[in-house]
């Protein structure tokens, strides 16, 4: 099916273009004649057909008669939100590795087909479910459960999402202005990515970013989610506490704290805004009291002193477990 698919270098560094060739089918090893591509358990393409074989393959892949595609996609999306797939590992779909809840997997797969493979509808069903909205705090009945979703399983945010969240809270976009060589041992200046581009929008892993690398960005060398490292490491903690990524955002002229100072907002209002932007909630009484004490140490007549107190506030919130972990 992919014999006539090739790649070539693009106009910019590390760009690869996928294209379809008009000829180049696999030849029969004995007869020497071209063998038309054929999806599994499906009729082969007609000989000499110039149609893009990827189109034929995608039509077979998403056919209602093919039960495997919908189950695989549903399982991967479920794992993305829940931290564990209904079938684990998510790319190990076989008879001897059954789902933890077969009825749920079948129901979601059937609805996915009926909805025309609409990913947004699938995601909406999952995030609005009771399973997704359960508390991550364990009780005596579910503290040892890691398979049946009786509680939410906390996990660290993915590298790209965490970096984008830091940009959103501080109001300072991350510049992606360097790309790595194919060997990964050299960096080249690159101005092709516009200001404000999110890390989630990066087309590949060639963009240089110590933050993304530290938090487990996959190299995309193979089609396996095992490339992405979700474990917490000492390097991640050091990068958050002392790395340039967060510190440069807090010291930037675009930092939202400077706007709050110019608006002459009260310390209480600033603390509330930081919590709403970062944690989607207002601070509780204890948190508000503690941060008010910290900000009261700043010289009210010195804008630089107040700016530093706001930087400390934002830094403390962005390095908290509540921000870094999906819980």
C-alpha positions in Angstrom: 0.0 0.0 0.0 2.9 2.4 0.6 5.3 1.3 -2.1 4.6 4.5 -4.2 4.9 6.8 -1.2 8.2 8.6 -0.9 9.8 11.6 0.9 12.0 14.4 -0.1 13.7 17.4 1.6 11.8 20.6 1.7 12.9 24.2 1.3 13.8 24.7 4.9 16.1 22.8 7.3 14.7 19.5 8.6 11.6 19.8 6.5 10.4 16.6 4.9 7.7 16.4 2.2 5.6 13.2 1.7 4.6 12.6 -1.9 3.0 9.9 -4.1 4.8 8.5 -7.1 2.9 7.4 -10.2 4.8 4.1 -10.4 6.9 1.9 -8.2 4.6 -1.0 -7.0 6.2 -4.0 -5.4 7.1 -6.6 -7.9 6.2 -10.3 -7.5 9.4 -12.0 -6.4 9.0 -14.8 -9.0 6.9 -13.4 -11.8 8.3 -9.9 -11.8 4.9 -8.3 -12.3 3.6 -5.4 -10.2 1.4 -6.4 -7.3 -1.4 -3.9 -6.5 -1.7 -2.9 -2.9 -4.5 -4.4 -0.8 -5.6 -3.5 2.7 -6.1 -6.5 5.1 -9.2 -8.5 4.3 -10.1 -6.1 1.5 -10.0 -6.3 -2.3 -6.8 -5.1 -3.9 -6.5 -1.9 -5.9 -6.9 -2.2 -9.7 -3.7 -2.6 -11.6 -2.4 0.6 -13.0 -4.6 2.7 -10.8 -3.0 6.1 -10.3 -5.2 6.9 -7.2 -3.3 7.8 -4.1 -3.1 4.5 -2.1 -3.3 6.4 1.1 -6.9 7.4 0.2 -7.8 3.7 -0.3 -6.1 2.8 2.9 -7.8 5.5 4.9 -11.2 4.5 3.5 -10.6 0.9 4.6 -9.3 2.0 8.0 -12.4 4.0 8.8 -14.9 1.6 7.3 -17.8 0.6 9.6 -16.9 -3.0 8.9 -13.4 -2.5 10.5 -13.9 -2.8 14.3 -10.2 -2.3 15.2 -9.7 1.3 14.3 -12.5 2.7 16.5 -11.4 0.6 19.5 -7.8 1.7 19.1 -8.6 5.4 18.8 -11.1 5.3 21.7 -8.6 3.5 23.9 -5.8 6.1 23.1 -8.1 9.1 23.7 -9.4 7.5 27.0 -5.8 7.0 28.1 -4.9 10.6 27.2 -7.5 11.9 29.6 -7.5 9.2 32.3 -3.8 8.4 32.5 -4.5 4.7 31.9 -6.1 3.0 28.9 -9.1 0.6 29.0 -6.5 -1.6 27.4 -3.0 -1.1 28.8 -0.5 -0.7 27.1 -2.6 1.3 24.7 -1.0 -0.1 21.6 -1.2 -3.8 22.8 -4.6 -4.7 21.5 -4.9 -8.5 21.5 -7.2 -11.2 22.7 -5.0 -12.1 25.6 -4.8 -8.5 26.8 -8.5 -7.7 27.5 -9.9 -4.4 28.4 -10.5 -3.6 32.1 -14.1 -2.7 31.1 -15.0 -4.4 27.8 -18.6 -3.1 27.8 -17.4 0.5 28.1 -14.8 0.1 25.3 -17.4 -1.4 23.0 -20.0 1.3 23.8 -17.6 4.1 23.2 -16.3 2.5 19.9 -19.9 2.1 18.6 -20.8 5.7 19.5 -17.5 6.9 17.8 -18.5 5.2 14.6 -22.1 6.5 14.8 -20.8 10.0 15.4 -18.8 9.9 12.1 -15.4 9.5 13.9 -15.9 12.9 15.5 -13.0 13.3 18.0 -14.5 16.3 19.7 -17.7 14.4 20.6 -15.6 11.5 21.9 -13.5 13.9 24.1 -16.6 15.7 25.3 -18.2 12.4 26.4 -15.1 11.4 28.4 -14.5 14.7 30.2 -18.1 15.1 31.1 -18.2 11.5 32.5 -18.3 10.8 36.2 -15.2 8.7 35.8 -13.1 11.8 34.7 -14.7 14.1 37.3 -14.0 11.9 40.3 -11.6 13.2 43.0 -8.0 12.1 43.0 -8.1 11.9 46.8 -8.2 8.2 47.7 -10.3 6.7 50.4 -10.2 3.3 52.2 -12.1 1.6 49.4 -10.1 2.8 46.4 -6.6 3.7 47.6 -5.1 0.7 45.8 -7.2 0.9 42.6 -5.2 1.8 39.5 -7.4 0.0 36.9 -11.1 0.6 37.4 -11.2 4.4 37.6 -12.9 4.6 41.1 -10.7 7.7 41.6 -8.8 10.0 39.3 -5.2 9.1 38.8 -3.0 12.2 39.2 -0.3 12.7 36.6 2.1 15.4 35.5 1.0 17.7 32.6 2.7 16.9 29.3 5.7 19.0 28.4 4.0 21.0 25.7 0.8 21.7 27.8 2.9 22.7 30.8 5.0 25.2 28.7 1.9 26.7 27.1 0.2 27.0 30.5 3.2 29.0 31.8 3.0 31.3 28.8 -0.8 31.7 29.3 -0.5 32.6 33.0 2.4 35.0 32.6 1.2 36.5 29.3 4.6 36.0 27.8 4.7 33.7 24.7 7.6 31.2 24.3 9.9 32.0 21.4 10.8 29.1 19.2 13.7 30.6 17.2 16.2 27.7 17.1 16.1 24.3 15.4 18.4 21.4 16.0 20.5 19.7 13.4 19.6 16.1 12.4 22.2 14.8 14.7 20.9 17.0 17.5 24.4 18.4 18.3 24.0 21.9 16.8 21.4 24.8 16.8 20.5 27.1 14.0 18.6 30.3 14.2 15.1 30.1 12.6 12.5 32.8 12.2 9.8 30.7 10.6 7.6 30.3 13.7 5.4 33.3 14.5 5.3 34.9 17.9 2.7 33.4 20.1 2.9 29.9 18.5 2.0 27.3 21.1 4.3 24.4 21.9 1.4 22.1 21.0 1.4 23.5 17.5 5.1 22.6 16.8 5.2 20.3 13.8 8.1 18.1 15.0 10.7 17.7 17.7 13.5 19.6 15.8 12.8 22.9 17.7 15.3 23.5 20.4 13.8 23.7 23.8 15.5 22.6 27.0 12.2 22.8 28.9 10.4 20.4 26.5 13.3 18.0 26.6 13.5 18.1 30.4 9.8 17.3 30.7 9.9 14.3 28.3 9.1 15.6 24.8 9.1 12.5 22.5 11.6 12.4 19.6 8.9 11.1 17.2 11.3 8.5 15.9 8.7 5.7 16.2 4.9 5.5 16.4 4.8 4.6 20.1 3.6 6.7 23.0 6.4 5.0 25.1 8.7 7.7 23.6 7.1 10.3 25.9 8.5 10.3 29.4 5.9 11.1 32.1 8.0 10.4 35.2 9.0 13.2 37.4 12.7 13.8 37.7 15.2 15.9 39.6 16.1 17.6 36.3 12.6 18.8 35.9 12.5 20.3 39.4 15.8 22.0 38.9 14.7 23.5 35.6 11.4 24.8 37.1 13.1 26.3 40.1 16.2 27.7 38.5 15.9 27.3 34.8 15.7 30.3 32.4 12.3 29.4 30.9 10.1 30.5 33.8 12.5 33.2 35.1 12.7 34.9 31.7 8.9 35.1 31.5 8.7 36.7 34.9 11.3 39.3 34.0 9.9 40.0 30.6 8.5 43.5 29.7 5.3 41.6 28.6 4.8 40.0 32.0 1.2 40.6 33.1 2.4 41.7 36.5 3.6 45.0 35.1 0.1 45.6 33.7 -1.5 44.9 37.1 0.9 47.4 38.7 0.0 50.1 36.1 -3.7 49.4 36.9 -2.9 50.0 40.6 -4.6 46.8 41.6 -4.6 45.8 45.3 -2.5 42.9 46.5 -5.6 40.9 47.2 -6.9 41.5 43.7 -3.6 40.5 42.1 -3.5 37.3 44.2 -7.0 36.4 43.1 -6.1 37.0 39.4 -3.0 34.8 39.6 -5.0 31.9 41.2 -7.8 32.2 38.6 -5.4 32.2 35.7 -3.2 29.4 37.0 -5.5 27.2 39.0 -9.0 28.2 37.8 -10.1 29.0 41.4 -9.8 31.7 44.0 -7.4 31.4 46.9 -8.7 30.1 50.1 -8.5 32.1 53.3 -5.2 30.6 54.4 -3.5 31.0 51.0 -4.7 34.6 50.7 -3.4 35.5 54.2 0.0 33.9 53.5 0.5 35.7 50.2 -0.7 39.0 51.5 2.0 38.8 54.2 4.6 38.1 51.6 3.5 41.0 49.3 3.2 43.4 52.3 7.0 43.1 52.6 7.3 45.0 49.3 8.0 48.8 49.4 4.7 50.4 48.2 6.6 53.4 46.9 9.0 51.3 44.8 7.4 49.7 41.7 10.4 47.4 41.3 9.9 46.0 44.8 6.2 45.4 44.1 7.1 43.8 40.8 9.4 41.4 42.5 6.7 40.4 45.0 4.4 39.6 42.1 7.1 37.6 40.4 7.5 35.6 43.6 3.8 35.0 43.9 3.5 33.8 40.3 6.6 31.6 40.6 5.2 30.0 43.8 1.9 29.1 42.1 3.5 27.9 38.8 5.8 25.6 40.7 3.1 24.1 42.9 1.9 20.5 42.5 -1.6 21.8 41.9 -0.4 23.5 38.7 2.1 21.0 37.5 -0.2 17.9 38.0 -3.5 17.1 36.4 -5.5 15.9 39.5 
